[in-house]
């Protein structure tokens, strides 16, 4: 395949940009070829890597899968527009969200091995004994995730066009073709090991770009002093334009906690972990990577205000490539921007594998170890994403982008209640999902409005109440309460600690105050560096003290 693509590009768009890109893409293809034989063995190998992902591949595949191109372009754009106020809710908020990986993932990891789960809805059926609930649960996950495969293809085409001059559809086809190929060849193992490569690229290239930009714009402290003098609100706690008022801030903390583990590609990673201890290692490292990486991309955006002070809002997400173009040559800028393509690919490959497994296993009758149908489904999904990329239907994409996190959050009470509450019933689960998704639609069409706070807060409050009330008022019919696990006393002792950390993460006492600047940064940014490290240490101590739980 690589030969034909090179032949196609030769004489048309061949340049330093293309050579670097193709070299990287061929390298990702090698992982698919390397794991090809193992992936052929069974569904379990192809979809879940034999439930045997060790610490390093599990950490990188969970991080890289969760960090898309938005981590590079979106975060830097947000930093440009609103300042450092965007950093803590992403850095600390996403790190704190890793606690939900323990709450949900640790139990799913154990149950998946003893109960043979492959897709997220397998747990739902096992716990609630309801084929209808299983299909609804799976359908919600697919509906809110499937269009993002198209969005990744569209983003790849736009990125390669703006960064390297490759025609839009050629770029979308190029990236999608390589992803589909290595996923169909090597399954989750190829994705996990490709994610190691992509994760290292994302971190190291972003760090290099940060150092170059801060140096060539005049030095980190000098640049920030100049920005503070010209745009002081970029250093304020709510951000420029009051972009992060407290109600929005609190809403994002809630949103990440309930929505992220409900993304099917992350949910399936819980089942692929070698053991519970492996998952715990990922959780301990998560706040460190979010604290470090997210600061780099937001800070790049903030520094961009000095070099490009008058960008229109529609172009602010291009601040990262604009800065590289200004301060680096063709080779280096292309190499560094390949990290953003890696971020995009590390999300799309996981989505393709997970959604194809849910379509084939949850809605089609296939043989136990039928892999060919799943591979065909992956190819079809890739082709559909390219068809949509030809002429993106803005209304559908806008709908999904504004509802996905809220729509997936609605599933959290059904999962958490199913894991830890014996009185949870299928009727409570069904009614809560229907009610929650109705509220998601209500917010989208402006039928529901609660000013000053993100929709997820009232949505989760109502969904949780409906789940509990309906479960208490309806009879249990064949619910499998035998797999329900109570929360151990050792774990409960740590609840006040995590509540205190959450309160510390919502530092309302620092809002609207004139920031104290230390080494170019507001003191509250340094505070969140320390809080991210503290969170990682607390996770480590928590797991050590509850290791027999």
HUHU-V259754 format. One record per residue. N is the residue number from 1. RES is the residue in three letters. PSI is psi in whole degrees, 0 to 359 (* if undefined). NEAR is the number of other ideal C-beta (glycine too) atoms within 8 Angstrom. D_FIRST is the distance of its C-alpha to the first C-alpha in whole Angstrom. Layout:
# HUHU-V259754
n->N res->RES psi->PSI near->NEAR d_first->D_FIRST
n->N res->RES psi->PSI near->NEAR d_first->D_FIRST
This chain:
# HUHU-V259754
n->1 res->UNK psi->318 near->8 d_first->0
n->2 res->UNK psi->322 near->9 d_first->4
n->3 res->UNK psi->314 near->6 d_first->5
n->4 res->UNK psi->324 near->7 d_first->5
n->5 res->UNK psi->318 near->11 d_first->6
n->6 res->UNK psi->320 near->9 d_first->9
n->7 res->UNK psi->320 near->7 d_first->10
n->8 res->UNK psi->320 near->7 d_first->11
n->9 res->UNK psi->337 near->12 d_first->12
n->10 res->UNK psi->132 near->7 d_first->14
n->11 res->UNK psi->352 near->4 d_first->18
n->12 res->UNK psi->298 near->6 d_first->18
n->13 res->UNK psi->7 near->10 d_first->18
n->14 res->UNK psi->128 near->8 d_first->17
n->15 res->UNK psi->183 near->8 d_first->19
n->16 res->UNK psi->320 near->8 d_first->20
n->17 res->UNK psi->309 near->12 d_first->19
n->18 res->UNK psi->320 near->12 d_first->16
n->19 res->UNK psi->316 near->9 d_first->15
n->20 res->UNK psi->314 near->12 d_first->17
n->21 res->UNK psi->311 near->14 d_first->15
n->22 res->UNK psi->322 near->12 d_first->11
n->23 res->UNK psi->314 near->8 d_first->13
n->24 res->UNK psi->315 near->12 d_first->14
n->25 res->UNK psi->320 near->12 d_first->11
n->26 res->UNK psi->324 near->9 d_first->9
n->27 res->UNK psi->319 near->9 d_first->13
n->28 res->UNK psi->326 near->15 d_first->13
n->29 res->UNK psi->330 near->14 d_first->10
n->30 res->UNK psi->326 near->8 d_first->12
n->31 res->UNK psi->320 near->15 d_first->15
n->32 res->UNK psi->318 near->16 d_first->13
n->33 res->UNK psi->321 near->10 d_first->12
n->34 res->UNK psi->321 near->9 d_first->16
n->35 res->UNK psi->12 near->14 d_first->18
n->36 res->UNK psi->313 near->10 d_first->16
n->37 res->UNK psi->317 near->6 d_first->19
n->38 res->UNK psi->320 near->11 d_first->21
n->39 res->UNK psi->339 near->14 d_first->20
n->40 res->UNK psi->345 near->8 d_first->20
n->41 res->UNK psi->315 near->9 d_first->24
n->42 res->UNK psi->170 near->7 d_first->25
n->43 res->UNK psi->319 near->13 d_first->25
n->44 res->UNK psi->319 near->10 d_first->27
n->45 res->UNK psi->314 near->14 d_first->25
n->46 res->UNK psi->316 near->13 d_first->22
n->47 res->UNK psi->322 near->12 d_first->24
n->48 res->UNK psi->12 near->13 d_first->26
n->49 res->UNK psi->37 near->11 d_first->25
n->50 res->UNK psi->19 near->7 d_first->28
n->51 res->UNK psi->42 near->12 d_first->30
n->52 res->UNK psi->27 near->7 d_first->30
n->53 res->UNK psi->125 near->14 d_first->29
n->54 res->UNK psi->185 near->8 d_first->31
n->55 res->UNK psi->311 near->9 d_first->32
n->56 res->UNK psi->306 near->7 d_first->30
n->57 res->UNK psi->326 near->12 d_first->27
n->58 res->UNK psi->315 near->18 d_first->29
n->59 res->UNK psi->311 near->11 d_first->30
n->60 res->UNK psi->322 near->13 d_first->27
n->61 res->UNK psi->327 near->17 d_first->25
n->62 res->UNK psi->320 near->13 d_first->28
n->63 res->UNK psi->311 near->13 d_first->29
n->64 res->UNK psi->324 near->16 d_first->25
n->65 res->UNK psi->323 near->13 d_first->25
n->66 res->UNK psi->336 near->11 d_first->28
n->67 res->UNK psi->105 near->11 d_first->28
n->68 res->UNK psi->191 near->10 d_first->25
n->69 res->UNK psi->337 near->14 d_first->25
n->70 res->UNK psi->331 near->7 d_first->29
n->71 res->UNK psi->326 near->12 d_first->30
n->72 res->UNK psi->301 near->14 d_first->29
n->73 res->UNK psi->315 near->12 d_first->29
n->74 res->UNK psi->316 near->10 d_first->32
n->75 res->UNK psi->316 near->15 d_first->34
n->76 res->UNK psi->323 near->16 d_first->34
n->77 res->UNK psi->319 near->13 d_first->35
n->78 res->UNK psi->320 near->11 d_first->38
n->79 res->UNK psi->320 near->19 d_first->39
n->80 res->UNK psi->316 near->12 d_first->40
n->81 res->UNK psi->314 near->12 d_first->41
n->82 res->UNK psi->346 near->12 d_first->44
n->83 res->UNK psi->201 near->15 d_first->44
n->84 res->UNK psi->351 near->15 d_first->44
n->85 res->UNK psi->338 near->14 d_first->45
n->86 res->UNK psi->339 near->14 d_first->41
n->87 res->UNK psi->309 near->14 d_first->41
n->88 res->UNK psi->321 near->12 d_first->43
n->89 res->UNK psi->335 near->12 d_first->42
n->90 res->UNK psi->312 near->12 d_first->39
n->91 res->UNK psi->300 near->14 d_first->39
n->92 res->UNK psi->319 near->16 d_first->42
n->93 res->UNK psi->316 near->13 d_first->41
n->94 res->UNK psi->325 near->14 d_first->38
n->95 res->UNK psi->318 near->15 d_first->39
n->96 res->UNK psi->327 near->15 d_first->42
n->97 res->UNK psi->333 near->12 d_first->40
n->98 res->UNK psi->340 near->13 d_first->39
n->99 res->UNK psi->328 near->11 d_first->42
n->100 res->UNK psi->336 near->12 d_first->41
n->101 res->UNK psi->324 near->16 d_first->38
n->102 res->UNK psi->313 near->12 d_first->41
n->103 res->UNK psi->317 near->9 d_first->43
n->104 res->UNK psi->311 near->14 d_first->40
n->105 res->UNK psi->322 near->14 d_first->38
n->106 res->UNK psi->320 near->13 d_first->40
n->107 res->UNK psi->319 near->11 d_first->41
n->108 res->UNK psi->322 near->14 d_first->38
n->109 res->UNK psi->316 near->14 d_first->37
n->110 res->UNK psi->313 near->9 d_first->40
n->111 res->UNK psi->324 near->12 d_first->40
n->112 res->UNK psi->328 near->16 d_first->36
n->113 res->UNK psi->319 near->8 d_first->37
n->114 res->UNK psi->335 near->6 d_first->40
n->115 res->UNK psi->1 near->10 d_first->40
n->116 res->UNK psi->47 near->7 d_first->36
n->117 res->UNK psi->145 near->12 d_first->35
n->118 res->UNK psi->317 near->12 d_first->31
n->119 res->UNK psi->159 near->12 d_first->31
n->120 res->UNK psi->323 near->13 d_first->33
n->121 res->UNK psi->348 near->13 d_first->35
n->122 res->UNK psi->321 near->13 d_first->36
n->123 res->UNK psi->317 near->14 d_first->39
n->124 res->UNK psi->316 near->17 d_first->40
n->125 res->UNK psi->319 near->12 d_first->41
n->126 res->UNK psi->321 near->11 d_first->42
n->127 res->UNK psi->317 near->13 d_first->44
n->128 res->UNK psi->352 near->14 d_first->46
n->129 res->UNK psi->43 near->10 d_first->45
n->130 res->UNK psi->108 near->11 d_first->44
n->131 res->UNK psi->325 near->6 d_first->41
n->132 res->UNK psi->313 near->7 d_first->42
n->133 res->UNK psi->320 near->14 d_first->42
n->134 res->UNK psi->313 near->14 d_first->39
n->135 res->UNK psi->322 near->11 d_first->37
n->136 res->UNK psi->315 near->10 d_first->38
n->137 res->UNK psi->312 near->15 d_first->37
n->138 res->UNK psi->320 near->15 d_first->34
n->139 res->UNK psi->320 near->8 d_first->34
n->140 res->UNK psi->315 near->14 d_first->35
n->141 res->UNK psi->317 near->16 d_first->32
n->142 res->UNK psi->314 near->12 d_first->29
n->143 res->UNK psi->318 near->8 d_first->31
n->144 res->UNK psi->355 near->12 d_first->31
n->145 res->UNK psi->323 near->16 d_first->28
n->146 res->UNK psi->312 near->10 d_first->26
n->147 res->UNK psi->339 near->11 d_first->26
n->148 res->UNK psi->340 near->11 d_first->25
n->149 res->UNK psi->317 near->16 d_first->21
n->150 res->UNK psi->321 near->14 d_first->22
n->151 res->UNK psi->321 near->11 d_first->24
n->152 res->UNK psi->319 near->16 d_first->21
n->153 res->UNK psi->317 near->17 d_first->18
n->154 res->UNK psi->316 near->13 d_first->21
n->155 res->UNK psi->322 near->10 d_first->22
n->156 res->UNK psi->318 near->17 d_first->19
n->157 res->UNK psi->315 near->16 d_first->19
n->158 res->UNK psi->320 near->10 d_first->22
n->159 res->UNK psi->312 near->14 d_first->22
n->160 res->UNK psi->329 near->17 d_first->19
n->161 res->UNK psi->314 near->12 d_first->21
n->162 res->UNK psi->329 near->7 d_first->24
n->163 res->UNK psi->327 near->11 d_first->23
n->164 res->UNK psi->357 near->12 d_first->21
n->165 res->UNK psi->9 near->7 d_first->22
n->166 res->UNK psi->134 near->12 d_first->18
n->167 res->UNK psi->143 near->7 d_first->19
n->168 res->UNK psi->304 near->10 d_first->20
n->169 res->UNK psi->327 near->10 d_first->17
n->170 res->UNK psi->318 near->12 d_first->14
n->171 res->UNK psi->316 near->16 d_first->15
n->172 res->UNK psi->316 near->15 d_first->15
n->173 res->UNK psi->317 near->10 d_first->12
n->174 res->UNK psi->307 near->14 d_first->10
n->175 res->UNK psi->315 near->17 d_first->12
n->176 res->UNK psi->320 near->14 d_first->12
n->177 res->UNK psi->316 near->11 d_first->9
n->178 res->UNK psi->319 near->13 d_first->8
n->179 res->UNK psi->310 near->14 d_first->12
n->180 res->UNK psi->320 near->12 d_first->11
n->181 res->UNK psi->309 near->11 d_first->9
n->182 res->UNK psi->334 near->17 d_first->11
n->183 res->UNK psi->315 near->15 d_first->14
n->184 res->UNK psi->332 near->9 d_first->14
n->185 res->UNK psi->309 near->13 d_first->13
n->186 res->UNK psi->356 near->15 d_first->16
n->187 res->UNK psi->211 near->15 d_first->18
n->188 res->UNK psi->328 near->13 d_first->21
n->189 res->UNK psi->316 near->13 d_first->21
n->190 res->UNK psi->323 near->16 d_first->17
n->191 res->UNK psi->313 near->15 d_first->19
n->192 res->UNK psi->315 near->15 d_first->22
n->193 res->UNK psi->330 near->12 d_first->21
n->194 res->UNK psi->324 near->15 d_first->18
n->195 res->UNK psi->330 near->16 d_first->21
n->196 res->UNK psi->312 near->13 d_first->23
n->197 res->UNK psi->312 near->12 d_first->21
n->198 res->UNK psi->324 near->14 d_first->21
n->199 res->UNK psi->316 near->13 d_first->25
n->200 res->UNK psi->318 near->9 d_first->26
n->201 res->UNK psi->314 near->12 d_first->24
n->202 res->UNK psi->314 near->18 d_first->25
n->203 res->UNK psi->308 near->11 d_first->29
n->204 res->UNK psi->319 near->9 d_first->29
n->205 res->UNK psi->323 near->13 d_first->27
n->206 res->UNK psi->319 near->15 d_first->30
n->207 res->UNK psi->316 near->9 d_first->33
n->208 res->UNK psi->316 near->9 d_first->32
n->209 res->UNK psi->318 near->15 d_first->32
n->210 res->UNK psi->314 near->11 d_first->35
n->211 res->UNK psi->319 near->8 d_first->37
n->212 res->UNK psi->313 near->12 d_first->36
n->213 res->UNK psi->315 near->14 d_first->37
n->214 res->UNK psi->325 near->12 d_first->40
n->215 res->UNK psi->312 near->8 d_first->41
n->216 res->UNK psi->350 near->7 d_first->40
n->217 res->UNK psi->1 near->12 d_first->42
n->218 res->UNK psi->2 near->7 d_first->45
n->219 res->UNK psi->145 near->8 d_first->45
n->220 res->UNK psi->308 near->8 d_first->44
n->221 res->UNK psi->317 near->8 d_first->48
n->222 res->UNK psi->317 near->8 d_first->49
n->223 res->UNK psi->316 near->14 d_first->46
n->224 res->UNK psi->328 near->13 d_first->47
n->225 res->UNK psi->318 near->9 d_first->51
n->226 res->UNK psi->320 near->10 d_first->50
n->227 res->UNK psi->321 near->14 d_first->48
n->228 res->UNK psi->323 near->11 d_first->51
n->229 res->UNK psi->325 near->6 d_first->54
n->230 res->UNK psi->326 near->9 d_first->52
n->231 res->UNK psi->70 near->10 d_first->50
n->232 res->UNK psi->335 near->8 d_first->52
n->233 res->UNK psi->343 near->9 d_first->51
n->234 res->UNK psi->344 near->14 d_first->47
n->235 res->UNK psi->1 near->12 d_first->49
n->236 res->UNK psi->158 near->12 d_first->51
n->237 res->UNK psi->317 near->12 d_first->50
n->238 res->UNK psi->342 near->10 d_first->50
n->239 res->UNK psi->167 near->15 d_first->48
n->240 res->UNK psi->136 near->11 d_first->48
n->241 res->UNK psi->19 near->7 d_first->49
n->242 res->UNK psi->44 near->6 d_first->50
n->243 res->UNK psi->333 near->12 d_first->46
n->244 res->UNK psi->66 near->12 d_first->47
n->245 res->UNK psi->163 near->8 d_first->50
n->246 res->UNK psi->320 near->8 d_first->51
n->247 res->UNK psi->323 near->10 d_first->50
n->248 res->UNK psi->317 near->12 d_first->47
n->249 res->UNK psi->307 near->11 d_first->46
n->250 res->UNK psi->321 near->12 d_first->48
n->251 res->UNK psi->320 near->13 d_first->46
n->252 res->UNK psi->323 near->11 d_first->42
n->253 res->UNK psi->319 near->14 d_first->44
n->254 res->UNK psi->317 near->12 d_first->44
n->255 res->UNK psi->310 near->13 d_first->41
n->256 res->UNK psi->318 near->12 d_first->39
n->257 res->UNK psi->319 near->11 d_first->41
n->258 res->UNK psi->332 near->13 d_first->40
n->259 res->UNK psi->317 near->14 d_first->37
n->260 res->UNK psi->312 near->12 d_first->35
n->261 res->UNK psi->349 near->15 d_first->35
n->262 res->UNK psi->354 near->14 d_first->35
n->263 res->UNK psi->124 near->11 d_first->31
n->264 res->UNK psi->327 near->14 d_first->30
n->265 res->UNK psi->330 near->13 d_first->27
n->266 res->UNK psi->319 near->13 d_first->30
n->267 res->UNK psi->318 near->14 d_first->32
n->268 res->UNK psi->333 near->14 d_first->29
n->269 res->UNK psi->329 near->14 d_first->29
n->270 res->UNK psi->321 near->16 d_first->33
n->271 res->UNK psi->338 near->13 d_first->32
n->272 res->UNK psi->348 near->13 d_first->30
n->273 res->UNK psi->142 near->15 d_first->32
n->274 res->UNK psi->318 near->9 d_first->33
n->275 res->UNK psi->178 near->7 d_first->37
n->276 res->UNK psi->326 near->9 d_first->39
n->277 res->UNK psi->325 near->6 d_first->40
n->278 res->UNK psi->317 near->13 d_first->36
n->279 res->UNK psi->322 near->16 d_first->36
n->280 res->UNK psi->322 near->12 d_first->39
n->281 res->UNK psi->320 near->11 d_first->38
n->282 res->UNK psi->318 near->16 d_first->35
n->283 res->UNK psi->318 near->13 d_first->38
n->284 res->UNK psi->321 near->10 d_first->40
n->285 res->UNK psi->339 near->10 d_first->37
n->286 res->UNK psi->312 near->15 d_first->36
n->287 res->UNK psi->331 near->15 d_first->39
n->288 res->UNK psi->316 near->11 d_first->38
n->289 res->UNK psi->322 near->10 d_first->35
n->290 res->UNK psi->322 near->14 d_first->36
n->291 res->UNK psi->319 near->15 d_first->39
n->292 res->UNK psi->304 near->10 d_first->37
n->293 res->UNK psi->317 near->13 d_first->34
n->294 res->UNK psi->329 near->14 d_first->35
n->295 res->UNK psi->317 near->12 d_first->38
n->296 res->UNK psi->312 near->12 d_first->36
n->297 res->UNK psi->321 near->15 d_first->34
n->298 res->UNK psi->317 near->16 d_first->37
n->299 res->UNK psi->323 near->13 d_first->39
n->300 res->UNK psi->318 near->17 d_first->37
n->301 res->UNK psi->318 near->18 d_first->37
n->302 res->UNK psi->314 near->14 d_first->41
n->303 res->UNK psi->334 near->15 d_first->41
n->304 res->UNK psi->339 near->17 d_first->39
n->305 res->UNK psi->335 near->13 d_first->42
n->306 res->UNK psi->321 near->11 d_first->44
n->307 res->UNK psi->319 near->10 d_first->41
n->308 res->UNK psi->79 near->9 d_first->41
n->309 res->UNK psi->345 near->8 d_first->44
n->310 res->UNK psi->35 near->4 d_first->43
n->311 res->UNK psi->140 near->12 d_first->40
n->312 res->UNK psi->153 near->6 d_first->40
n->313 res->UNK psi->328 near->6 d_first->39
n->314 res->UNK psi->349 near->4 d_first->36
n->315 res->UNK psi->3 near->7 d_first->35
n->316 res->UNK psi->332 near->12 d_first->36
n->317 res->UNK psi->354 near->8 d_first->32
n->318 res->UNK psi->7 near->11 d_first->31
n->319 res->UNK psi->325 near->16 d_first->34
n->320 res->UNK psi->304 near->16 d_first->31
n->321 res->UNK psi->330 near->11 d_first->29
n->322 res->UNK psi->318 near->12 d_first->32
n->323 res->UNK psi->320 near->16 d_first->34
n->324 res->UNK psi->321 near->15 d_first->31
n->325 res->UNK psi->325 near->8 d_first->31
n->326 res->UNK psi->321 near->6 d_first->35
n->327 res->UNK psi->356 near->9 d_first->35
n->328 res->UNK psi->166 near->8 d_first->32
n->329 res->UNK psi->180 near->5 d_first->30
n->330 res->UNK psi->311 near->7 d_first->27
n->331 res->UNK psi->309 near->8 d_first->25
n->332 res->UNK psi->318 near->10 d_first->27
n->333 res->UNK psi->319 near->12 d_first->27
n->334 res->UNK psi->316 near->14 d_first->23
n->335 res->UNK psi->315 near->9 d_first->23
n->336 res->UNK psi->323 near->13 d_first->25
n->337 res->UNK psi->343 near->13 d_first->24
n->338 res->UNK psi->334 near->13 d_first->20
n->339 res->UNK psi->326 near->14 d_first->23
n->340 res->UNK psi->325 near->14 d_first->23
n->341 res->UNK psi->323 near->15 d_first->19
n->342 res->UNK psi->320 near->15 d_first->19
n->343 res->UNK psi->318 near->16 d_first->22
n->344 res->UNK psi->313 near->15 d_first->21
n->345 res->UNK psi->324 near->16 d_first->18
n->346 res->UNK psi->342 near->18 d_first->20
n->347 res->UNK psi->315 near->17 d_first->22
n->348 res->UNK psi->320 near->15 d_first->19
n->349 res->UNK psi->319 near->13 d_first->18
n->350 res->UNK psi->320 near->13 d_first->21
n->351 res->UNK psi->318 near->13 d_first->22
n->352 res->UNK psi->312 near->15 d_first->19
n->353 res->UNK psi->314 near->15 d_first->20
n->354 res->UNK psi->312 near->12 d_first->24
n->355 res->UNK psi->322 near->14 d_first->24
n->356 res->UNK psi->322 near->12 d_first->22
n->357 res->UNK psi->324 near->14 d_first->25
n->358 res->UNK psi->321 near->16 d_first->28
n->359 res->UNK psi->314 near->11 d_first->27
n->360 res->UNK psi->320 near->13 d_first->26
n->361 res->UNK psi->329 near->11 d_first->29
n->362 res->UNK psi->337 near->11 d_first->32
n->363 res->UNK psi->355 near->8 d_first->32
n->364 res->UNK psi->148 near->8 d_first->30
n->365 res->UNK psi->104 near->2 d_first->32
n->366 res->UNK psi->161 near->8 d_first->29
n->367 res->UNK psi->158 near->4 d_first->30
n->368 res->UNK psi->315 near->4 d_first->30
n->369 res->UNK psi->33 near->7 d_first->27
n->370 res->UNK psi->107 near->10 d_first->25
n->371 res->UNK psi->330 near->11 d_first->22
n->372 res->UNK psi->316 near->6 d_first->20
n->373 res->UNK psi->322 near->10 d_first->21
n->374 res->UNK psi->321 near->15 d_first->21
n->375 res->UNK psi->319 near->9 d_first->17
n->376 res->UNK psi->320 near->8 d_first->17
n->377 res->UNK psi->320 near->11 d_first->19
n->378 res->UNK psi->316 near->14 d_first->17
n->379 res->UNK psi->316 near->10 d_first->14
n->380 res->UNK psi->317 near->8 d_first->18
n->381 res->UNK psi->320 near->13 d_first->19
n->382 res->UNK psi->317 near->15 d_first->16
n->383 res->UNK psi->320 near->8 d_first->16
n->384 res->UNK psi->320 near->10 d_first->20
n->385 res->UNK psi->325 near->13 d_first->19
n->386 res->UNK psi->324 near->13 d_first->17
n->387 res->UNK psi->317 near->7 d_first->20
n->388 res->UNK psi->325 near->13 d_first->23
n->389 res->UNK psi->336 near->12 d_first->21
n->390 res->UNK psi->314 near->6 d_first->22
n->391 res->UNK psi->86 near->4 d_first->25
n->392 res->UNK psi->128 near->8 d_first->26
n->393 res->UNK psi->99 near->7 d_first->30
n->394 res->UNK psi->326 near->6 d_first->32
n->395 res->UNK psi->319 near->6 d_first->34
n->396 res->UNK psi->313 near->8 d_first->32
n->397 res->UNK psi->322 near->13 d_first->30
n->398 res->UNK psi->319 near->8 d_first->34
n->399 res->UNK psi->312 near->9 d_first->35
n->400 res->UNK psi->316 near->12 d_first->33
n->401 res->UNK psi->333 near->8 d_first->33
n->402 res->UNK psi->352 near->7 d_first->36
n->403 res->UNK psi->346 near->13 d_first->37
n->404 res->UNK psi->307 near->11 d_first->34
n->405 res->UNK psi->317 near->9 d_first->36
n->406 res->UNK psi->317 near->14 d_first->39
n->407 res->UNK psi->322 near->12 d_first->38
n->408 res->UNK psi->327 near->14 d_first->36
n->409 res->UNK psi->327 near->16 d_first->40
n->410 res->UNK psi->334 near->16 d_first->42
n->411 res->UNK psi->343 near->12 d_first->40
n->412 res->UNK psi->314 near->12 d_first->41
n->413 res->UNK psi->323 near->13 d_first->45
n->414 res->UNK psi->320 near->15 d_first->44
n->415 res->UNK psi->309 near->13 d_first->42
n->416 res->UNK psi->316 near->11 d_first->44
n->417 res->UNK psi->320 near->14 d_first->47
n->418 res->UNK psi->328 near->14 d_first->46
n->419 res->UNK psi->326 near->12 d_first->45
n->420 res->UNK psi->356 near->10 d_first->49
n->421 res->UNK psi->114 near->10 d_first->51
n->422 res->UNK psi->337 near->5 d_first->53
n->423 res->UNK psi->357 near->7 d_first->54
n->424 res->UNK psi->134 near->14 d_first->51
n->425 res->UNK psi->163 near->14 d_first->51
n->426 res->UNK psi->328 near->11 d_first->48
n->427 res->UNK psi->320 near->9 d_first->50
n->428 res->UNK psi->319 near->17 d_first->50
n->429 res->UNK psi->312 near->20 d_first->46
n->430 res->UNK psi->312 near->12 d_first->46
n->431 res->UNK psi->323 near->11 d_first->49
n->432 res->UNK psi->321 near->16 d_first->47
n->433 res->UNK psi->315 near->15 d_first->44
n->434 res->UNK psi->315 near->8 d_first->45
n->435 res->UNK psi->314 near->11 d_first->47
n->436 res->UNK psi->315 near->15 d_first->45
n->437 res->UNK psi->329 near->11 d_first->42
n->438 res->UNK psi->322 near->8 d_first->45
n->439 res->UNK psi->323 near->14 d_first->46
n->440 res->UNK psi->315 near->14 d_first->43
n->441 res->UNK psi->321 near->10 d_first->43
n->442 res->UNK psi->318 near->9 d_first->46
n->443 res->UNK psi->320 near->14 d_first->45
n->444 res->UNK psi->318 near->9 d_first->42
n->445 res->UNK psi->14 near->6 d_first->45
n->446 res->UNK psi->27 near->6 d_first->48
n->447 res->UNK psi->339 near->6 d_first->50
n->448 res->UNK psi->134 near->9 d_first->50
n->449 res->UNK psi->128 near->5 d_first->51
n->450 res->UNK psi->97 near->8 d_first->52
n->451 res->UNK psi->147 near->4 d_first->52
n->452 res->UNK psi->4 near->6 d_first->52
n->453 res->UNK psi->148 near->11 d_first->49
n->454 res->UNK psi->146 near->11 d_first->46
n->455 res->UNK psi->331 near->13 d_first->46
n->456 res->UNK psi->331 near->14 d_first->44
n->457 res->UNK psi->303 near->13 d_first->48
n->458 res->UNK psi->327 near->11 d_first->50
n->459 res->UNK psi->313 near->15 d_first->47
n->460 res->UNK psi->325 near->15 d_first->47
n->461 res->UNK psi->312 near->8 d_first->51
n->462 res->UNK psi->316 near->11 d_first->51
n->463 res->UNK psi->316 near->16 d_first->48
n->464 res->UNK psi->317 near->10 d_first->50
n->465 res->UNK psi->315 near->8 d_first->53
n->466 res->UNK psi->318 near->13 d_first->52
n->467 res->UNK psi->313 near->16 d_first->50
n->468 res->UNK psi->312 near->10 d_first->53
n->469 res->UNK psi->313 near->9 d_first->56
n->470 res->UNK psi->324 near->13 d_first->54
n->471 res->UNK psi->321 near->15 d_first->54
n->472 res->UNK psi->332 near->8 d_first->57
n->473 res->UNK psi->355 near->5 d_first->59
n->474 res->UNK psi->150 near->9 d_first->57
n->475 res->UNK psi->148 near->4 d_first->57
n->476 res->UNK psi->125 near->8 d_first->55
n->477 res->UNK psi->98 near->7 d_first->53
n->478 res->UNK psi->17 near->5 d_first->51
n->479 res->UNK psi->138 near->11 d_first->50
n->480 res->UNK psi->85 near->9 d_first->49
n->481 res->UNK psi->355 near->7 d_first->51
n->482 res->UNK psi->338 near->4 d_first->50
n->483 res->UNK psi->1 near->9 d_first->47
n->484 res->UNK psi->135 near->11 d_first->49
n->485 res->UNK psi->131 near->7 d_first->49
n->486 res->UNK psi->156 near->5 d_first->52
n->487 res->UNK psi->125 near->6 d_first->51
n->488 res->UNK psi->151 near->8 d_first->53
n->489 res->UNK psi->323 near->5 d_first->56
n->490 res->UNK psi->323 near->10 d_first->55
n->491 res->UNK psi->321 near->11 d_first->52
n->492 res->UNK psi->330 near->8 d_first->54
n->493 res->UNK psi->338 near->7 d_first->56
n->494 res->UNK psi->354 near->11 d_first->53
n->495 res->UNK psi->313 near->8 d_first->53
n->496 res->UNK psi->327 near->7 d_first->56
n->497 res->UNK psi->314 near->9 d_first->54
n->498 res->UNK psi->330 near->10 d_first->50
n->499 res->UNK psi->317 near->8 d_first->53
n->500 res->UNK psi->317 near->8 d_first->54
n->501 res->UNK psi->321 near->13 d_first->51
n->502 res->UNK psi->318 near->10 d_first->50
n->503 res->UNK psi->318 near->7 d_first->53
n->504 res->UNK psi->327 near->8 d_first->52
n->505 res->UNK psi->342 near->12 d_first->49
n->506 res->UNK psi->69 near->10 d_first->51
n->507 res->UNK psi->67 near->10 d_first->53
n->508 res->UNK psi->337 near->6 d_first->55
n->509 res->UNK psi->342 near->4 d_first->58
n->510 res->UNK psi->357 near->8 d_first->56
n->511 res->UNK psi->145 near->9 d_first->55
n->512 res->UNK psi->14 near->5 d_first->56
n->513 res->UNK psi->152 near->6 d_first->58
n->514 res->UNK psi->120 near->3 d_first->58
n->515 res->UNK psi->145 near->10 d_first->55
n->516 res->UNK psi->127 near->6 d_first->56
n->517 res->UNK psi->128 near->11 d_first->54
n->518 res->UNK psi->117 near->8 d_first->53
n->519 res->UNK psi->40 near->6 d_first->51
n->520 res->UNK psi->344 near->9 d_first->49
n->521 res->UNK psi->150 near->11 d_first->48
n->522 res->UNK psi->145 near->11 d_first->51
n->523 res->UNK psi->327 near->10 d_first->52
n->524 res->UNK psi->338 near->11 d_first->51
n->525 res->UNK psi->317 near->12 d_first->47
n->526 res->UNK psi->323 near->11 d_first->48
n->527 res->UNK psi->318 near->10 d_first->50
n->528 res->UNK psi->334 near->13 d_first->46
n->529 res->UNK psi->309 near->10 d_first->45
n->530 res->UNK psi->321 near->8 d_first->48
n->531 res->UNK psi->324 near->12 d_first->47
n->532 res->UNK psi->317 near->16 d_first->44
n->533 res->UNK psi->317 near->11 d_first->45
n->534 res->UNK psi->319 near->9 d_first->48
n->535 res->UNK psi->317 near->13 d_first->46
n->536 res->UNK psi->318 near->14 d_first->43
n->537 res->UNK psi->319 near->8 d_first->46
n->538 res->UNK psi->317 near->11 d_first->48
n->539 res->UNK psi->315 near->15 d_first->45
n->540 res->UNK psi->314 near->9 d_first->45
n->541 res->UNK psi->321 near->8 d_first->49
n->542 res->UNK psi->312 near->11 d_first->49
n->543 res->UNK psi->325 near->11 d_first->46
n->544 res->UNK psi->320 near->7 d_first->49
n->545 res->UNK psi->342 near->8 d_first->52
n->546 res->UNK psi->24 near->11 d_first->50
n->547 res->UNK psi->339 near->6 d_first->48
n->548 res->UNK psi->7 near->4 d_first->50
n->549 res->UNK psi->* near->6 d_first->50
